């Protein structure tokens, strides 16, 4: 394309993000033209309801009821996929766009987590761009930061708060002392959580994002099945209060760590030191930390979701395409991406918080300590409030760093003690943040 020639766009999906993206392209047309070096022109859209107000004019835009047909037939250089979902119309639209030799911009983390390797190979073989800044951490430009800003670094770890719904719930639980179910219901009323919140609160949304981020950080093929995923449903107000007393805050973290034993990828609630930067990230905000050999630790914070931040990231990708900016989808050619061996979960090392409900009687703590001792798990601290002989009381333990396999075996033994009246609650402690 010659300089100044418009970049023609088509948007598949005019929900909250799609409408915001269209409005941003139209409303900031002059500014975007200067920054892109040529106009960004919306030529076509696809959505279910043509009569629904979208916040920008559609009279001069071609309308397609079928997004796949739009991807094949629209007068467009780039298809912007904002439908969502790992399969169905979203996947078919992206595949049709690449087959029709059109660049693709997407905010679809589920699609990339499950099919990103194949889509990247298709795009790169055809000389096309598959861009997805909006798929990870919303308005935080973390893909560009890791892939380009930190390109000189050998990265060993990326981690962060990747789901604003969970961060809002945990923040509100800490500030109010209320339980998970109560705060979740409030988050749903406020629009911070979906009617079916499973993808968020069970950690799946964060895992999709982590899988993509790990691929970019380590130049590895996406390996979503290798992720260990744990959500926040079991985190109680008591756990949050004990964490505060011990000098920690509970955050749902996505952590990817490349080491000599393989690639560790996990999403789980973690206790982080209250003085660490990531502990201060509250509400619906996201944060990502990358650790490299040259730069050390770099920290990024911002809004991880919402119409405006996500649309901002989508349009940033469009500007890169307009400028002719080309990079490998996952930081090295897709054809050369390799599946890194997964680090065995039993060999993960870390400290742990354990909350037990036990019958208050002589010898119980000795039995618990023996189970830990026999697996070479060293205790750091123990909390018990009050005495109530014969009744169930809470006992909180923290351990020094140990292998997860040893911790698991000790907990299985502790859980079988007749004095332990409910399954032990365990949360990973992350000190070095």
N, C-alpha and C positions, 0 to 999 in steps of 0.2 A: 504494500500500500504506500502511496506517496504521502509526503508530509501534508498534514492538514485535512486529509481525507477522513470523513466521519467513521467512527467505530460504531457499527450497527448492532444493537442489542435486542434480545428477546428474553422476557422473564416468564418462567414457568412457576406458577404459584403466587397468588396475590393475597396471601394471609397477612398477618401483622408485619412480618419482615419484608415480604414481597412488596406490599404497598408502601412501606417506608423507603425501600430501595428505589422504587419508581418515583416517589415524591422527591427524594434526594437528587436523583439524576436530573429531573426536570427543574427543581427549585434552585439547584446550584450549577446550572448549565454553564454559565460564563466562567465561574471559578474552576470548574472541572476541565473546561476546554483549555484554559491556561496551564493547568497542572499536567494535563495529559498530552498537550501539544496538538490536539485535534478534538473536535466535538464528540461527545458521547450521545448517541441518538437512539432513543427507544423506538423500535419499529414494530414489535409484536409482544403480546402477552397471552397467557393462558390461565384460566381459572374456571371454577364451576359456575359462579353466579355473576352474570354480566351486569346485572342491575345494581349490585351492591356498590355504595360509594367507596372509592379507594384513596381519596385525598389528592388526586392529580387527574388531569384531563386524559381521557382515553379515546376521544373522538377521532384523532388522527393516527391511531395505533391499530394495527391488524389484530383481530381477536380470534383465538383458536380455542375451541372447546376441548380439544385433545392435545396435551403437551407434547406427546410423541410426534404427532403430525407437525406441530410447530417446529420441533427440533429438526425435522427433515425438510420442511418447506418454507419456513419464514425467511424473509430477506434480512438475514442477520449474520454477523461475524462471530458473535458470542452468545451462547445460551446460558442464562443464569438460572440454575435449578434451586428453587426454594420450596419444593413440595414436601420434602422430608420422608424419612423411612428408608430402611435398608434395601427394600426391593420394590416391587410394584411399579407405579408410574414414575417414581423418581429414578430408579435404576434404568428403566426403559428409555426415559427421556435423555439421560446422560449418554447411554450407549448409542442412541440414534443421533445425537449431536456429534459425537466423535466419528461415527460412520459417515456423516455428512460433511466432515472436515471443518467442523466448527469448534472453536475454543469453548471450554466450560468453566464457569465459576459456580461454586456451590457452597452452601453453609451446612451440608448434610454430613454430620459426623458418623451417623450409623452406616450410611452408604459406604463411606471411606473405610471405616473400621472393618467392614465385612468384605468389601469388594475393591478396596483401593489399590491393591497390588496389580490386579488385572486391568483396571481402568487406567492406571499410570502407564503400564506397558503399551496399551492401545494408543493413548494420547501421544506418548513420546515417539512411538514408531511412525505416527502420522505427522510428526512435527507440530503438534498442538499443545496448548497449555491446559492443564487441569489445575485450577487454583482454588484454594479452600481456606483462606485466612479466617473467614467467619466461622469455620467449623470448630475451632478450638479457642476458648476463652473470649469469645465475642469481640468486644472492642479493643482488647489488648493485642497489639500486633506481634504476637509471640512466634508465629511461624516465620515471619520475615526476620525477627530478631535472632532466632536460633539458626535458621538456614543461611542467612546472609551476614547479619551483624556479628555473629559468633563463628563465622566460617573458619577462622584461623585456629580454633580451639579443638582439642580432643575432649569432647564432653563425656563425663562419666555418670552424671546424674541429672535428671530433670524431675521436678515434683511440684505439687501445688494444690491449691483449692480450685477445683475445676467445675464445681456445680454450685451456683448461687442459691438455689432452693435449699439445699442441705446446710449451707453456711448460714442462711437466714434462720433456719429452724434451730440450729445449735446456738447461734447468738442469742436468739429470743429465749430459749430455754435457760441459758446462763443468766440473762438479765432479769428474767421473771420468776425463775424457780419452778416453772410449769413443766408438765410431762410432754413427751413427744407427741402423743395423739392429739392433745389439746392444741399445741402450737401448729401442728400440721393442718388441722381444721381451719385455724385462723389464716394460715398461709394460703390455703385454697380460696377462702373468701376474698383475700386481698389480691388474688391473681398471681401470687408468687409460686404456687404449686398447681399442677394440673389436677383435673378431677380424678384421673388415675395417676397417682404420683409415683408408681413403682419404678420407672426408669430413673427418676431422680433419687428417691430415698433408698433404693436398693443398690445404688452405685453404678448402674449400667451406663447412664449418660456420661459420668466422669470417666468410666473405663473406655468408652468409645474415643473420647478426647485424648486420653493417655496413650492409647494404642497408636494414634496418629502422631502425637508429639514424640513418642519414643522412636518411631520410624525416622522422623526428621532429625532428631538429635543424634542417632547412632547409625544412620544410613542403612537401616535394616528393613527387611520385609515386615509388613504389619502382621502380627501374630495374635489376633484377638483371643482365640481359645486359650492361649497361655496365661492370660491375665487371671489373677486371683481377685475376686470381687466380693466385697462385704459392705453393706449399707449401714444406715444409722438407726434402724428401727429399735434395736436393743439398747441404745444409749439412754440412760435414765437421768432424771434430775439429780438423783443421788450421785451418779458417776460424775456429773458436771460439778457438783458441789465439792466432792472429794478431790477432783482435779484441781479446783481453785485452791483448796487447802494445801495441796502438795506443790503448788507453784506452776500448774499447767493449765492449758485450755485444750478442749477437744475440738479437732477439726477433721472433716473428711478429706483425706489427702489421696491424690494419685501420685504414685512414686515409681519411677523407672530408673534402675541402677544397673550399669554394666560393670561387671567385675570379673575376676579370674574364674569364678564358678558359673558364669553365664549371665543372662539378662533377667533381672528381677523386675516384674511388672505387677503392681498390686494397687487396689483401691480399698481403703479401709479407714475407719475412725482411728485417729492417733492423738496422743497427748503430746503437745508441743510446749516448750518453756514459755511462760507468760511474757518474758522479755524479748522473744524472738520476733522479727518483723512479721512473719506469717501469722503469729498469734494475734496480731493487732488488726488483721483483715476481717471485718465484721459485715453483717448484713448480707446483701445480695452480691457483694463484690467477689471477684476472683483474684488469685495471685499465682504467679508461676516463678519458680527459681530454677536457674540453670547453673551448673557447676562445670567449669572448664579449666584446663591446665594453665592457660595463659591469663585468662580474665579473673579466675577465682569464681566467686559467687556473684551472679547478677539477678536482680529482683524486679519483677514486673507486676503491676497491680492495676486493676480497672474493672469496669463493668463487664461481666462475662456473658450477659444475655440482654434481651430487650430489643425493641425495634430499632432504635437509633444506633446503638453500638454495633449491632450486627450488620445493619445496612452500611454503616461506615466502613466496616471491614470488607464487605462485598465490593463496594465502589473502589476501595483501594486496590483490589485485585484488577478491576477493570482498567484503572489508570495504568497499572503496570503493563497490561496487555496492549493498551493504546500506545504506550511508549516503545513497544517492541522488546520488553524485558522478558528474557527466557531463562529459566533455571530448571534443573531436574526436579521432578515432582516431590520426591522424598530425599532430596539432598545428594543423591547420586543417581546415575541412570537406572531406570526401573529394571532393565534387563539384568543388571548386575546385583540387585538387592538379594541378600542372603538371609535365611532364617537363622538368627542367632540361637544357640541352645538356651533353653530356659533354666534359670538357676533353680535347683531343687529347693522347694519351700522349707524342707526340714533343716537346711543349712543357713537359712536367713538368720542373721544375728541381730539382737536388739534387747532392750529392757521391756518389762511388762508391768502393767497395773492389773491386779486381780481383786475382784470383789466377791466375797463369799458370804452366804447366809448359812450360819452353823448353829447347832444347838449349844447353848452356853453350859458346858459341863467340863470337868477336868479332863485333860489329855487330848482335847480336840486340836489345839494349836500344835502340840507335839506331833500328832499324826500328820498334820498338814506339812509341818517343817520337815518331817522325815521323807515324805514323798518328794519334796523339792530337793532335799539333800541327796537322795539316791540318784537323782538325775543331774547332779552337780549344778543345780540352780541356786544361786546365792541371793539371799534376801537383802534388800537395802533398808526397807522400813515396814512398819506394821501400825495400823490404826484400828483401835476398837473403842467405841464410845459406850461407857457404862457397862453394868452387869445385870443380867436377868436370868438367873439359874433356871435351866430347864426350858427356856424359851429360845426362839431363833433371834440371833443378833448378827449384825453386819461386821465383818472383818475385812479390812483392806490391806493388801500387801503390794509392795513394789519390789522388783528384782533388779539386780545388776544385769549387764548384758549377758545373754546366753543364746544358744542355738534354739531355733523355733521347734525343732523336733524334740529336744529335751523338754521344753516347756509343755508341749502337747502331751507327751507321755506322763509328765507329772500331773497335769490337770485331769487326765483320764483317771488316774489313780485317786486323786482328791475327790473327783466327782462320784466315785464309788463308795466313799466313806459314808456310813449311815448317819453321821452327824451333820452332813452337808445336805441341806434341805432343798436346794435348787441348783441348777447348773451354774458353775462359776462364770462370772462375767469378766472378760479379758479385753484389754485395750493396749495396743502397742504404744510404747513411749519412744519418742524420737527426740534425742537430746541435741544432736549437731545440726541446728537449723540457723 
